[in-house]
Amino acid sequence: MSRLEELRAVLAEAFTAEADELTDEASPEQISGWDSLTHLNMTVALEERFGVELTTDDIMQMSNVGAIRRVLRAHGVAV
Amino acid sequence: MALPSEAPAPSYAIRRLRADDRAVREELFRFIHVAWGADSWHADRDRWEWQFHGVPTNGHPEPPLWILTRGEDILGQVGAIPVRLSMGAREQPAAWACDLMILPEYWNRGGFPLLMREIARGYPLALVLGMNKKAYALFRRSPGWTDLGVIPRLQLYCSLGSLASARTLVALARQAGSAVRALAPARPPAGLSVRSVARFSAGVTALWDRIVGGRIAVRRSAPWLNWKYAAQPRLAHERLEMEAGGALVGCAVVRVETVGPERLGYLVECFAEPAALVGVTSAAVAHLQQLGVDRITCDVLDPATEEALRRIGFVRRRSGMKFMLRTADAALASMVGDRARWYITRGDADQDRPR
Protein backbone atom coordinates (compact mmCIF):
# COMPACT_ATOMS: atom_id res chain seq x y z
CA MET A 1 0.00 0.00 0.00
CA SER A 2 1.43 3.42 -0.97
CA ARG A 3 1.63 6.29 1.51
CA LEU A 4 -1.20 8.02 -0.38
CA GLU A 5 -3.38 4.92 -0.09
CA GLU A 6 -2.55 4.77 3.61
CA LEU A 7 -3.64 8.39 3.95
CA ARG A 8 -6.92 7.72 2.13
CA ALA A 9 -7.55 4.75 4.44
CA VAL A 10 -7.01 6.93 7.53
CA LEU A 11 -9.32 9.63 6.20
CA ALA A 12 -11.98 7.12 5.13
CA GLU A 13 -12.04 5.65 8.62
CA ALA A 14 -12.01 9.03 10.39
CA PHE A 15 -14.84 10.49 8.30
CA THR A 16 -16.75 7.24 7.67
CA ALA A 17 -16.37 7.91 3.93
CA GLU A 18 -15.50 5.87 0.83
CA ALA A 19 -11.83 6.14 -0.22
CA ASP A 20 -12.80 7.13 -3.78
CA GLU A 21 -14.74 10.16 -2.45
CA LEU A 22 -11.53 11.52 -0.97
CA THR A 23 -10.16 13.45 -3.94
CA ASP A 24 -7.83 16.41 -3.34
CA GLU A 25 -10.81 18.77 -3.55
CA ALA A 26 -12.90 16.84 -0.99
CA SER A 27 -13.73 19.01 2.06
CA PRO A 28 -16.24 19.08 4.93
CA GLU A 29 -18.79 20.56 2.49
CA GLN A 30 -18.82 17.28 0.50
CA ILE A 31 -18.01 14.71 3.19
CA SER A 32 -20.88 14.54 5.67
CA GLY A 33 -18.86 12.79 8.36
CA TRP A 34 -16.20 15.52 8.41
CA ASP A 35 -16.81 17.92 11.28
CA SER A 36 -14.75 19.65 13.92
CA LEU A 37 -14.49 16.59 16.13
CA THR A 38 -13.76 14.01 13.43
CA HIS A 39 -11.23 16.48 12.01
CA LEU A 40 -9.29 16.46 15.28
CA ASN A 41 -9.62 12.67 15.58
CA MET A 42 -8.25 12.43 12.04
CA THR A 43 -5.19 14.51 12.97
CA VAL A 44 -4.48 12.22 15.93
CA ALA A 45 -4.75 9.21 13.61
CA LEU A 46 -2.35 10.88 11.13
CA GLU A 47 0.17 11.53 13.90
CA GLU A 48 0.06 7.89 14.92
CA ARG A 49 0.18 6.47 11.41
CA PHE A 50 2.93 8.71 10.00
CA GLY A 51 4.90 9.51 13.16
CA VAL A 52 4.52 13.28 12.83
CA GLU A 53 3.60 15.95 15.36
CA LEU A 54 1.01 18.40 14.06
CA THR A 55 0.69 21.97 15.34
CA THR A 56 -2.48 24.05 15.69
CA ASP A 57 -1.43 25.76 12.45
CA ASP A 58 -1.12 22.39 10.66
CA ILE A 59 -4.50 21.22 11.96
CA MET A 60 -6.30 24.42 10.95
CA GLN A 61 -4.61 24.48 7.50
CA MET A 62 -6.21 21.14 6.63
CA SER A 63 -9.28 22.55 4.88
CA ASN A 64 -9.50 19.77 2.26
CA VAL A 65 -7.70 16.54 1.31
CA GLY A 66 -5.19 18.40 -0.89
CA ALA A 67 -4.30 20.66 2.05
CA ILE A 68 -3.85 17.60 4.29
CA ARG A 69 -1.40 16.18 1.74
CA ARG A 70 0.53 19.49 1.60
CA VAL A 71 0.85 19.61 5.39
CA LEU A 72 2.04 15.99 5.55
CA ARG A 73 4.55 16.58 2.74
CA ALA A 74 5.94 19.53 4.71
CA HIS A 75 6.57 17.03 7.52
CA GLY A 76 8.44 14.74 5.10
CA VAL A 77 5.64 12.26 4.43
CA ALA A 78 5.45 11.34 0.73
CA VAL A 79 1.72 11.43 0.10
CA MET B 1 19.94 40.01 -7.72
CA ALA B 2 17.74 38.13 -5.29
CA LEU B 3 14.02 38.34 -5.85
CA PRO B 4 11.99 39.60 -2.89
CA SER B 5 10.67 36.57 -1.04
CA GLU B 6 6.92 36.07 -0.73
CA ALA B 7 5.59 36.83 2.74
CA PRO B 8 4.77 33.61 4.54
CA ALA B 9 1.08 32.85 5.05
CA PRO B 10 -0.05 33.84 8.54
CA SER B 11 -0.17 30.96 10.99
CA TYR B 12 -3.07 29.71 13.08
CA ALA B 13 -2.54 29.70 16.82
CA ILE B 14 -4.45 29.46 20.09
CA ARG B 15 -3.39 31.50 23.10
CA ARG B 16 -4.70 33.06 26.26
CA LEU B 17 -5.64 36.72 26.05
CA ARG B 18 -3.28 38.97 28.01
CA ALA B 19 -4.60 41.72 30.25
CA ASP B 20 -2.35 44.28 28.52
CA ASP B 21 -3.40 43.22 24.98
CA ARG B 22 -5.19 46.50 24.18
CA ALA B 23 -4.88 46.15 20.41
CA VAL B 24 -5.91 42.50 20.49
CA ARG B 25 -8.91 43.45 22.61
CA GLU B 26 -10.08 45.84 19.89
CA GLU B 27 -9.71 43.05 17.33
CA LEU B 28 -11.61 40.78 19.72
CA PHE B 29 -14.54 43.19 19.78
CA ARG B 30 -14.52 43.31 15.98
CA PHE B 31 -14.76 39.50 16.06
CA ILE B 32 -17.58 39.62 18.66
CA HIS B 33 -19.54 42.10 16.52
CA VAL B 34 -19.29 39.74 13.53
CA ALA B 35 -19.98 36.59 15.54
CA TRP B 36 -22.82 37.74 17.80
CA GLY B 37 -23.79 41.21 16.60
CA ALA B 38 -22.86 44.72 17.76
CA ASP B 39 -25.99 45.00 19.92
CA SER B 40 -25.59 41.59 21.53
CA TRP B 41 -25.10 40.88 25.21
CA HIS B 42 -21.64 39.53 24.32
CA ALA B 43 -20.65 42.85 22.75
CA ASP B 44 -21.45 44.90 25.85
CA ARG B 45 -18.02 46.12 26.99
CA ASP B 46 -19.05 46.70 30.60
CA ARG B 47 -20.40 43.15 30.78
CA TRP B 48 -17.20 41.84 29.17
CA GLU B 49 -14.96 43.70 31.64
CA TRP B 50 -17.07 42.51 34.55
CA GLN B 51 -16.98 38.88 33.41
CA PHE B 52 -13.36 38.55 32.29
CA HIS B 53 -11.56 41.03 34.55
CA GLY B 54 -13.83 41.17 37.58
CA VAL B 55 -14.40 37.49 38.40
CA PRO B 56 -13.16 37.13 41.99
CA THR B 57 -12.12 33.48 41.63
CA ASN B 58 -9.87 33.84 38.58
CA GLY B 59 -6.64 33.23 40.50
CA HIS B 60 -4.58 34.13 37.41
CA PRO B 61 -3.17 37.47 36.22
CA GLU B 62 -4.65 37.08 32.73
CA PRO B 63 -8.35 37.07 31.86
CA PRO B 64 -9.86 33.56 31.42
CA LEU B 65 -10.29 33.78 27.65
CA TRP B 66 -8.52 31.89 24.84
CA ILE B 67 -8.47 33.06 21.24
CA LEU B 68 -7.97 31.22 17.96
CA THR B 69 -6.02 33.50 15.63
CA ARG B 70 -4.59 33.56 12.15
CA GLY B 71 -1.98 36.26 12.07
CA GLU B 72 -3.70 39.34 13.52
CA ASP B 73 -7.23 38.06 12.85
CA ILE B 74 -9.33 36.44 15.56
CA LEU B 75 -11.34 33.50 14.25
CA GLY B 76 -12.68 32.00 17.46
CA GLN B 77 -12.71 32.16 21.23
CA VAL B 78 -13.66 30.31 24.38
CA GLY B 79 -14.06 31.84 27.81
CA ALA B 80 -14.15 30.41 31.31
CA ILE B 81 -15.76 31.43 34.57
CA PRO B 82 -13.41 29.98 37.19
CA VAL B 83 -15.25 28.86 40.33
CA ARG B 84 -14.66 27.21 43.69
CA LEU B 85 -17.06 24.33 44.25
CA SER B 86 -18.36 23.38 47.67
CA MET B 87 -17.93 19.60 47.91
CA GLY B 88 -18.73 18.65 51.47
CA ALA B 89 -15.90 19.98 53.63
CA ARG B 90 -13.54 20.64 50.72
CA GLU B 91 -13.36 23.18 47.96
CA GLN B 92 -12.71 22.10 44.39
CA PRO B 93 -11.47 24.45 41.66
CA ALA B 94 -13.42 24.20 38.42
CA ALA B 95 -14.58 26.42 35.56
CA TRP B 96 -17.70 26.97 33.51
CA ALA B 97 -16.80 27.11 29.82
CA CYS B 98 -18.65 29.95 28.10
CA ASP B 99 -18.73 32.23 25.07
CA LEU B 100 -17.48 29.51 22.70
CA MET B 101 -17.60 30.74 19.11
CA ILE B 102 -15.80 30.07 15.82
CA LEU B 103 -16.50 31.96 12.61
CA PRO B 104 -18.57 29.69 10.34
CA GLU B 105 -15.94 29.60 7.58
CA TYR B 106 -13.54 27.92 10.04
CA TRP B 107 -15.92 25.29 11.34
CA ASN B 108 -14.96 21.65 10.80
CA ARG B 109 -11.23 22.23 11.17
CA GLY B 110 -10.89 21.12 14.77
CA GLY B 111 -11.12 24.61 16.29
CA PHE B 112 -13.91 23.64 18.68
CA PRO B 113 -12.08 20.72 20.37
CA LEU B 114 -8.77 22.62 20.26
CA LEU B 115 -10.30 25.53 22.18
CA MET B 116 -12.01 23.22 24.64
CA ARG B 117 -8.66 21.50 25.20
CA GLU B 118 -7.39 24.80 26.65
CA ILE B 119 -10.20 24.74 29.24
CA ALA B 120 -9.39 21.11 30.10
CA ARG B 121 -5.69 22.05 30.49
CA GLY B 122 -6.46 25.09 32.62
CA TYR B 123 -8.91 23.56 35.09
CA PRO B 124 -9.22 20.14 36.74
CA LEU B 125 -12.97 20.12 36.20
CA ALA B 126 -14.66 21.71 33.18
CA LEU B 127 -18.39 22.42 33.27
CA VAL B 128 -20.83 23.51 30.58
CA LEU B 129 -24.41 24.69 30.97
CA GLY B 130 -27.03 25.60 28.39
CA MET B 131 -25.41 24.57 25.11
CA ASN B 132 -27.17 25.08 21.80
CA LYS B 133 -28.15 22.02 19.76
CA LYS B 134 -24.98 21.94 17.64
CA ALA B 135 -22.62 22.38 20.59
CA TYR B 136 -24.53 19.77 22.61
CA ALA B 137 -24.15 17.23 19.79
CA LEU B 138 -20.40 17.90 19.67
CA PHE B 139 -19.95 17.65 23.45
CA ARG B 140 -21.94 14.40 23.51
CA ARG B 141 -19.51 12.86 21.02
CA SER B 142 -16.39 14.33 22.61
CA PRO B 143 -14.38 11.86 24.69
CA GLY B 144 -14.51 12.35 28.45
CA TRP B 145 -17.66 14.47 28.68
CA THR B 146 -20.45 13.28 31.00
CA ASP B 147 -24.01 14.34 30.31
CA LEU B 148 -25.85 15.08 33.56
CA GLY B 149 -29.15 15.99 31.93
CA VAL B 150 -31.20 19.17 32.05
CA ILE B 151 -31.76 21.68 34.84
CA PRO B 152 -35.46 21.59 35.81
CA ARG B 153 -37.47 24.70 34.94
CA LEU B 154 -40.31 25.62 37.28
CA GLN B 155 -42.84 28.35 36.67
CA LEU B 156 -45.58 30.06 38.64
CA TYR B 157 -48.41 31.78 36.77
CA CYS B 158 -49.46 34.95 38.54
CA SER B 159 -51.93 36.52 36.10
CA LEU B 160 -54.82 35.24 34.02
CA GLY B 161 -53.03 36.50 30.90
CA SER B 162 -50.05 34.28 31.61
CA LEU B 163 -52.39 31.27 31.83
CA ALA B 164 -53.98 32.01 28.46
CA SER B 165 -52.01 29.63 26.28
CA ALA B 166 -53.54 26.22 25.75
CA ARG B 167 -50.19 24.55 26.36
CA THR B 168 -49.92 26.22 29.75
CA LEU B 169 -53.39 25.08 30.76
CA VAL B 170 -52.65 21.51 29.69
CA ALA B 171 -49.42 21.55 31.70
CA LEU B 172 -51.19 22.87 34.76
CA ALA B 173 -54.06 20.40 34.41
CA ARG B 174 -51.53 17.59 34.52
CA GLN B 175 -50.25 18.92 37.81
CA ALA B 176 -53.61 19.10 39.58
CA GLY B 177 -54.32 21.96 41.92
CA SER B 178 -51.48 24.12 40.70
CA ALA B 179 -53.63 26.51 38.67
CA VAL B 180 -55.69 27.46 41.69
CA ARG B 181 -52.66 28.02 43.89
CA ALA B 182 -50.76 29.72 41.09
CA LEU B 183 -53.07 32.73 40.89
CA ALA B 184 -53.32 33.17 44.65
CA PRO B 185 -50.60 35.52 45.90
CA ALA B 186 -47.90 33.82 47.95
CA ARG B 187 -47.70 34.95 51.55
CA PRO B 188 -44.49 35.01 53.54
CA PRO B 189 -44.86 33.36 56.92
CA ALA B 190 -45.35 35.54 59.98
CA GLY B 191 -42.14 36.16 61.84
CA LEU B 192 -39.98 36.24 58.70
CA SER B 193 -38.60 39.65 57.81
CA VAL B 194 -37.42 40.41 54.27
CA ARG B 195 -34.77 43.04 53.61
CA SER B 196 -33.65 44.28 50.23
CA VAL B 197 -29.88 44.83 50.52
CA ALA B 198 -27.36 46.67 48.36
CA ARG B 199 -24.82 43.91 48.96
CA PHE B 200 -25.03 40.57 50.70
CA SER B 201 -23.57 40.51 54.19
CA ALA B 202 -20.82 38.18 55.38
CA GLY B 203 -23.49 36.20 57.21
CA VAL B 204 -24.62 34.80 53.84
CA THR B 205 -21.29 32.99 53.44
CA ALA B 206 -21.74 31.38 56.86
CA LEU B 207 -25.33 30.47 55.99
CA TRP B 208 -24.23 28.79 52.74
CA ASP B 209 -21.46 26.84 54.45
CA ARG B 210 -23.97 25.64 57.09
CA ILE B 211 -26.59 24.44 54.64
CA VAL B 212 -24.56 23.05 51.75
CA GLY B 213 -24.18 19.60 53.33
CA GLY B 214 -23.18 16.92 50.82
CA ARG B 215 -24.19 18.94 47.79
CA ILE B 216 -21.80 19.92 45.02
CA ALA B 217 -22.25 23.54 44.00
CA VAL B 218 -20.44 26.74 43.23
CA ARG B 219 -19.73 28.15 46.68
CA ARG B 220 -22.23 30.95 47.30
CA SER B 221 -19.93 33.18 49.34
CA ALA B 222 -20.93 36.83 49.83
CA PRO B 223 -18.07 38.09 47.57
CA TRP B 224 -19.11 35.67 44.83
CA LEU B 225 -22.80 36.58 45.11
CA ASN B 226 -22.00 40.30 45.17
CA TRP B 227 -19.89 39.97 42.03
CA LYS B 228 -22.70 38.10 40.33
CA TYR B 229 -25.67 40.11 41.52
CA ALA B 230 -24.52 43.52 42.77
CA ALA B 231 -21.63 44.36 40.42
CA GLN B 232 -23.02 42.88 37.21
CA PRO B 233 -23.81 45.53 34.58
CA ARG B 234 -26.82 45.32 32.27
CA LEU B 235 -28.96 43.13 34.57
CA ALA B 236 -30.77 44.67 37.56
CA HIS B 237 -30.91 42.07 40.31
CA GLU B 238 -32.49 42.59 43.69
CA ARG B 239 -30.87 40.91 46.68
CA LEU B 240 -33.01 39.77 49.59
CA GLU B 241 -31.96 38.64 53.04
CA MET B 242 -34.54 36.95 55.26
CA GLU B 243 -34.33 36.88 59.03
CA ALA B 244 -36.31 35.10 61.72
CA GLY B 245 -35.83 35.85 65.39
CA GLY B 246 -32.98 38.21 64.52
CA ALA B 247 -30.98 35.49 62.72
CA LEU B 248 -30.29 35.23 59.00
CA VAL B 249 -32.15 32.14 57.74
CA GLY B 250 -32.19 32.60 53.98
CA CYS B 251 -31.47 34.76 50.98
CA ALA B 252 -32.68 35.18 47.43
CA VAL B 253 -31.88 37.00 44.21
CA VAL B 254 -34.73 38.13 41.97
CA ARG B 255 -35.10 40.24 38.87
CA VAL B 256 -37.89 41.48 36.62
CA GLU B 257 -37.82 41.88 32.87
CA THR B 258 -40.51 43.26 30.58
CA VAL B 259 -40.86 41.38 27.30
CA GLY B 260 -43.65 42.70 25.06
CA PRO B 261 -46.79 42.94 27.19
CA GLU B 262 -45.49 40.55 29.86
CA ARG B 263 -43.62 41.24 33.06
CA LEU B 264 -41.41 38.25 33.72
CA GLY B 265 -40.06 37.53 37.17
CA TYR B 266 -37.00 35.37 37.80
CA LEU B 267 -36.15 33.72 41.06
CA VAL B 268 -32.46 33.42 40.21
CA GLU B 269 -31.14 32.19 43.57
CA CYS B 270 -32.81 31.07 46.76
CA PHE B 271 -31.27 29.12 49.64
CA ALA B 272 -32.12 28.85 53.29
CA GLU B 273 -31.90 26.87 56.47
CA PRO B 274 -33.83 23.64 55.68
CA ALA B 275 -36.62 24.44 58.14
CA ALA B 276 -37.06 27.90 56.62
CA LEU B 277 -36.81 26.99 52.93
CA VAL B 278 -40.55 27.03 52.11
CA GLY B 279 -41.02 30.29 54.01
CA VAL B 280 -38.01 31.96 52.38
CA THR B 281 -39.13 30.81 48.94
CA SER B 282 -42.67 32.07 49.59
CA ALA B 283 -41.29 35.42 50.73
CA ALA B 284 -39.18 35.82 47.57
CA VAL B 285 -42.17 34.87 45.39
CA ALA B 286 -44.45 37.30 47.27
CA HIS B 287 -41.85 40.01 46.70
CA LEU B 288 -41.90 39.36 42.96
CA GLN B 289 -45.71 39.31 42.92
CA GLN B 290 -45.75 42.71 44.63
CA LEU B 291 -43.67 43.95 41.70
CA GLY B 292 -46.54 42.98 39.40
CA VAL B 293 -45.03 40.07 37.49
CA ASP B 294 -47.23 37.88 35.27
CA ARG B 295 -45.19 34.75 35.82
CA ILE B 296 -42.11 33.65 37.70
CA THR B 297 -39.42 31.29 36.39
CA CYS B 298 -36.96 29.41 38.53
CA ASP B 299 -34.36 27.10 37.00
CA VAL B 300 -32.96 24.92 39.73
CA LEU B 301 -31.41 21.50 40.16
CA ASP B 302 -32.02 20.73 43.82
CA PRO B 303 -34.81 18.43 45.05
CA ALA B 304 -35.43 20.39 48.26
CA THR B 305 -35.83 23.73 46.46
CA GLU B 306 -37.99 22.12 43.78
CA GLU B 307 -40.25 20.64 46.45
CA ALA B 308 -40.55 24.04 48.16
CA LEU B 309 -41.49 25.66 44.85
CA ARG B 310 -44.09 23.01 44.06
CA ARG B 311 -45.71 23.53 47.45
CA ILE B 312 -46.46 27.13 46.53
CA GLY B 313 -47.83 26.32 43.09
CA PHE B 314 -44.85 26.17 40.71
CA VAL B 315 -45.13 23.62 37.91
CA ARG B 316 -42.46 21.97 35.81
CA ARG B 317 -42.05 23.25 32.27
CA ARG B 318 -39.86 22.09 29.42
CA SER B 319 -36.21 22.97 29.93
CA GLY B 320 -33.37 23.09 27.44
CA MET B 321 -30.65 23.97 29.95
CA LYS B 322 -28.29 21.02 29.57
CA PHE B 323 -25.45 20.32 31.97
CA MET B 324 -22.23 18.44 31.14
CA LEU B 325 -18.83 18.09 32.74
CA ARG B 326 -15.38 16.69 32.10
CA THR B 327 -12.44 15.77 34.27
CA ALA B 328 -9.38 13.63 33.67
CA ASP B 329 -9.21 12.74 37.39
CA ALA B 330 -10.95 9.37 37.87
CA ALA B 331 -11.54 9.83 41.61
CA LEU B 332 -13.04 13.27 41.04
CA ALA B 333 -15.12 11.95 38.13
CA SER B 334 -16.78 9.37 40.35
CA MET B 335 -17.78 12.10 42.83
CA VAL B 336 -19.00 14.73 40.40
CA GLY B 337 -20.77 12.29 38.08
CA ASP B 338 -23.67 11.91 40.52
CA ARG B 339 -26.43 14.28 39.34
CA ALA B 340 -28.30 13.88 42.62
CA ARG B 341 -25.56 15.76 44.48
CA TRP B 342 -25.50 18.84 42.27
CA TYR B 343 -27.06 22.19 43.12
CA ILE B 344 -27.35 24.44 40.08
CA THR B 345 -29.41 27.53 39.42
CA ARG B 346 -30.05 29.94 36.58
CA GLY B 347 -27.33 32.08 38.18
CA ASP B 348 -24.66 29.52 37.34
CA ALA B 349 -22.35 29.85 34.32
CA ASP B 350 -23.71 32.71 32.18
CA GLN B 351 -27.30 31.54 31.87
CA ASP B 352 -28.96 34.51 33.56
CA ARG B 353 -29.02 36.98 30.74
CA PRO B 354 -31.60 39.24 29.10
CA ARG B 355 -34.13 37.56 26.82
Boltz contact constraints between the chains, C-beta under 6 A:
constraints:
  - contact:
      token1: [A, 28]
      token2: [B, 108]
      max_distance: 6.0
  - contact:
      token1: [A, 34]
      token2: [B, 108]
      max_distance: 6.0
  - contact:
      token1: [A, 35]
      token2: [B, 108]
      max_distance: 6.0
  - contact:
      token1: [A, 36]
      token2: [B, 108]
      max_distance: 6.0
  - contact:
      token1: [A, 36]
      token2: [B, 110]
      max_distance: 6.0
  - contact:
      token1: [A, 36]
      token2: [B, 112]
      max_distance: 6.0
  - contact:
      token1: [A, 37]
      token2: [B, 113]
      max_distance: 6.0
  - contact:
      token1: [A, 37]
      token2: [B, 138]
      max_distance: 6.0
  - contact:
      token1: [A, 37]
      token2: [B, 141]
      max_distance: 6.0
  - contact:
      token1: [A, 39]
      token2: [B, 108]
      max_distance: 6.0
  - contact:
      token1: [A, 39]
      token2: [B, 109]
      max_distance: 6.0
  - contact:
      token1: [A, 39]
      token2: [B, 110]
      max_distance: 6.0
  - contact:
      token1: [A, 40]
      token2: [B, 110]
      max_distance: 6.0
  - contact:
      token1: [A, 40]
      token2: [B, 113]
      max_distance: 6.0
  - contact:
      token1: [A, 56]
      token2: [B, 12]
      max_distance: 6.0
  - contact:
      token1: [A, 56]
      token2: [B, 13]
      max_distance: 6.0
  - contact:
      token1: [A, 56]
      token2: [B, 14]
      max_distance: 6.0
  - contact:
      token1: [A, 57]
      token2: [B, 11]
      max_distance: 6.0
  - contact:
      token1: [A, 57]
      token2: [B, 12]
      max_distance: 6.0
  - contact:
      token1: [A, 59]
      token2: [B, 110]
      max_distance: 6.0
  - contact:
      token1: [A, 60]
      token2: [B, 12]
      max_distance: 6.0
  - contact:
      token1: [A, 60]
      token2: [B, 109]
      max_distance: 6.0
